[in-house]
Amino acid sequence: MAGGRQVSVVRPPELAELNAQDLRELGIHDVETLRGRLRQGLEDLLAQVRGYGSDQPSYVFHGGGKVRADSALGILLGEFLIHGWDIARALRRPWPIDRASAWMVLESLQPILPGWVDPRPARGLTATFEIRVRGSGRFVWAFRDGVLDVEPSRAGRRDVVLSAEPAALLLVVYRRQSQWKHVAGGRLVAWGRRPWLALTLVDRFHTP
């Protein structure tokens, strides 16, 4: 995207067809060929981003949010972590996600989140959430009648404070694990004036 070789979709649900088109154009190859292409593509991408130096370009991501090229590497890391988790689960192998990596992905998602709000389940929601990611940092999300403002200059009182383990939050946000498993295990804990809103927070967004 930063190089202008791929367009973004306005509505996140349209991304499925774009992905299907990419797969059709990729064709069918053996695993070794795909591994080689993937590694070469990553090397080329990293060289491109390093080449920008301190003058990192911003571009429109899927959903309409703008993101810097270097920050978008965190979104790409999320693709590896989540789809790696999918493959590991299918093979019944472990796939640990460390705190630092999960935080990097969650932080990189912030600029694009407003464009990923699903207007139907978010309609009418006015509430401010403080997301405390354990061992890392925090975010503030303010919904005003279903429209999300990330890190607003004036957020007012928090309606919900959510304390979360980074990997647990990542897997719940990407709809890979149920929030209830992590609520029961203490990895997701909410309090505040309207703590019950934490239970529907993820449902306010399109599925990544």
C-alpha positions as CSV (number, residue, x, y, z in Angstrom):
1,M,0.0,0.0,0.0
2,A,2.8,2.5,0.9
3,G,4.2,2.0,-2.6
4,G,0.8,2.4,-4.2
5,R,0.7,-1.2,-5.6
6,Q,-2.5,-2.2,-3.7
7,V,-5.7,-0.3,-3.1
8,S,-7.6,-0.3,0.2
9,V,-11.2,-1.1,0.7
10,V,-13.6,1.5,2.2
11,R,-15.7,-1.0,4.1
12,P,-13.9,-3.8,6.0
13,P,-16.4,-6.5,4.8
14,E,-15.2,-5.8,1.3
15,L,-11.8,-7.1,2.3
16,A,-12.8,-10.7,1.9
17,E,-13.2,-10.4,-1.9
18,L,-9.9,-8.5,-2.2
19,N,-8.2,-11.3,-0.3
20,A,-9.9,-13.9,-2.6
21,Q,-8.7,-12.0,-5.6
22,D,-5.1,-11.9,-4.3
23,L,-5.2,-15.7,-3.7
24,R,-6.5,-16.3,-7.3
25,E,-3.6,-14.2,-8.7
26,L,-1.1,-16.0,-6.5
27,G,-2.1,-19.4,-7.8
28,I,-1.1,-22.8,-6.4
29,H,2.5,-23.5,-5.4
30,D,4.4,-25.9,-3.2
31,V,5.2,-24.9,0.4
32,E,8.9,-24.3,-0.4
33,T,8.1,-21.9,-3.2
34,L,5.7,-20.0,-1.0
35,R,8.2,-19.9,1.8
36,G,10.8,-18.4,-0.5
37,R,8.4,-15.8,-1.9
38,L,7.3,-14.9,1.6
39,R,10.8,-14.4,2.8
40,Q,11.8,-12.4,-0.2
41,G,8.7,-10.2,0.0
42,L,9.5,-9.5,3.7
43,E,13.1,-8.5,2.9
44,D,11.9,-6.2,0.1
45,L,9.3,-4.6,2.4
46,L,11.7,-4.0,5.2
47,A,14.2,-2.5,2.8
48,Q,11.5,-0.2,1.5
49,V,10.4,1.0,4.9
50,R,14.0,1.5,6.0
51,G,14.6,3.5,2.8
52,Y,12.0,6.0,3.9
53,G,14.2,6.9,6.9
54,S,12.7,9.6,9.1
55,D,10.3,10.6,6.3
56,Q,7.8,7.8,6.6
57,P,4.8,8.1,4.3
58,S,1.3,7.7,5.6
59,Y,-1.4,6.0,3.5
60,V,-5.0,5.0,3.8
61,F,-5.6,1.6,5.2
62,H,-8.6,-0.7,4.9
63,G,-11.5,1.1,6.5
64,G,-10.3,4.6,5.7
65,G,-7.8,5.2,8.6
66,K,-4.4,6.6,7.8
67,V,-1.3,4.8,9.1
68,R,2.5,5.4,8.8
69,A,4.5,2.8,6.8
70,D,6.7,1.9,9.8
71,S,3.7,1.6,12.2
72,A,1.9,-0.6,9.7
73,L,4.6,-3.2,10.2
74,G,2.8,-3.9,13.5
75,I,-0.4,-4.7,11.7
76,L,1.6,-7.1,9.5
77,L,3.1,-8.7,12.6
78,G,-0.5,-9.2,13.7
79,E,-1.2,-11.2,10.5
80,F,1.7,-13.5,11.2
81,L,0.8,-14.0,14.9
82,I,-2.9,-14.6,14.3
83,H,-2.6,-16.8,11.2
84,G,0.4,-18.6,12.7
85,W,-1.9,-19.3,15.7
86,D,-4.6,-20.7,13.2
87,I,-2.0,-23.0,11.6
88,A,-0.6,-24.1,15.0
89,R,-4.1,-24.9,16.3
90,A,-4.9,-27.0,13.2
91,L,-1.6,-28.9,13.7
92,R,-2.2,-29.1,17.5
93,R,1.1,-27.4,18.2
94,P,1.8,-24.6,20.7
95,W,2.0,-21.0,19.5
96,P,3.0,-18.7,22.3
97,I,2.5,-14.9,21.8
98,D,4.7,-12.8,24.0
99,R,3.6,-9.6,25.6
100,A,5.9,-7.3,23.6
101,S,4.7,-8.6,20.3
102,A,1.0,-8.5,21.2
103,W,1.4,-4.9,22.5
104,M,3.2,-3.9,19.2
105,V,0.2,-5.2,17.2
106,L,-2.4,-3.6,19.5
107,E,-0.6,-0.2,19.4
108,S,-0.4,-0.3,15.6
109,L,-4.1,-0.9,15.2
110,Q,-5.1,2.3,17.0
111,P,-5.2,4.7,14.0
112,I,-7.4,2.4,11.9
113,L,-9.9,1.4,14.6
114,P,-12.5,4.1,13.9
115,G,-12.9,2.8,10.3
116,W,-13.4,-0.8,11.6
117,V,-16.4,0.1,13.8
118,D,-19.5,-1.8,12.7
119,P,-22.2,0.9,12.5
120,R,-25.1,-1.4,13.3
121,P,-24.0,-2.8,16.7
122,A,-22.3,0.5,17.6
123,R,-25.3,2.6,16.8
124,G,-26.3,4.8,19.8
125,L,-23.3,3.8,21.9
126,T,-21.9,6.7,23.9
127,A,-19.2,5.6,26.4
128,T,-15.5,6.1,27.1
129,F,-13.3,3.0,27.6
130,E,-9.8,3.0,29.1
131,I,-7.9,-0.1,28.0
132,R,-5.0,-0.9,30.3
133,V,-2.7,-3.4,28.6
134,R,-0.7,-5.1,31.4
135,G,3.0,-4.5,31.4
136,S,2.7,-2.2,28.3
137,G,0.5,0.9,28.2
138,R,-3.0,2.1,27.8
139,F,-5.5,3.4,25.2
140,V,-8.6,5.5,25.5
141,W,-11.6,4.9,23.2
142,A,-14.5,7.3,23.2
143,F,-17.7,6.4,21.4
144,R,-20.2,9.2,20.7
145,D,-23.4,7.9,19.2
146,G,-21.5,5.0,17.7
147,V,-18.6,7.0,16.3
148,L,-15.2,6.1,17.8
149,D,-12.5,8.7,18.7
150,V,-9.2,7.1,19.7
151,E,-7.2,9.0,22.3
152,P,-9.5,12.1,22.3
153,S,-8.1,15.3,23.7
154,R,-11.1,15.5,26.1
155,A,-12.4,12.1,27.0
156,G,-14.1,12.9,30.2
157,R,-14.9,10.3,32.9
158,R,-14.2,6.7,32.0
159,D,-17.3,4.5,31.9
160,V,-15.3,1.3,31.7
161,V,-11.8,0.4,32.6
162,L,-10.6,-2.8,31.1
163,S,-7.4,-4.5,32.3
164,A,-6.1,-7.0,29.9
165,E,-3.2,-9.4,29.3
166,P,-1.8,-8.4,25.8
167,A,-2.0,-11.8,24.1
168,A,-5.5,-12.5,25.6
169,L,-6.8,-9.2,24.3
170,L,-5.2,-9.7,20.9
171,L,-6.8,-13.2,20.4
172,V,-10.2,-11.8,21.6
173,V,-10.1,-8.8,19.3
174,Y,-9.3,-11.0,16.3
175,R,-12.1,-13.3,17.3
176,R,-9.9,-16.3,17.8
177,Q,-10.8,-17.0,21.4
178,S,-13.9,-16.3,23.6
179,Q,-13.6,-13.5,26.1
180,W,-15.2,-15.7,28.7
181,K,-12.2,-18.0,28.9
182,H,-10.0,-15.0,29.8
183,V,-12.6,-13.4,32.1
184,A,-12.7,-16.6,34.1
185,G,-8.9,-16.7,34.2
186,G,-8.5,-13.1,35.3
187,R,-6.7,-12.1,32.1
188,L,-9.6,-9.7,31.2
189,V,-11.0,-7.7,34.1
190,A,-13.4,-4.7,33.8
191,W,-14.7,-2.2,36.3
192,G,-16.1,1.4,36.4
193,R,-19.5,3.1,36.1
194,R,-20.8,0.7,33.3
195,P,-18.5,-2.3,33.4
196,W,-21.0,-4.5,31.5
197,L,-20.2,-2.6,28.3
198,A,-16.8,-4.4,28.2
199,L,-18.7,-7.6,27.4
200,T,-20.0,-6.2,24.1
201,L,-17.0,-4.0,23.1
202,V,-15.4,-6.4,20.6
203,D,-18.8,-6.9,19.0
204,R,-18.9,-3.2,18.1
205,F,-16.2,-3.8,15.5
206,H,-16.1,-5.7,12.2
207,T,-14.3,-9.0,12.4
208,P,-10.6,-8.5,11.3
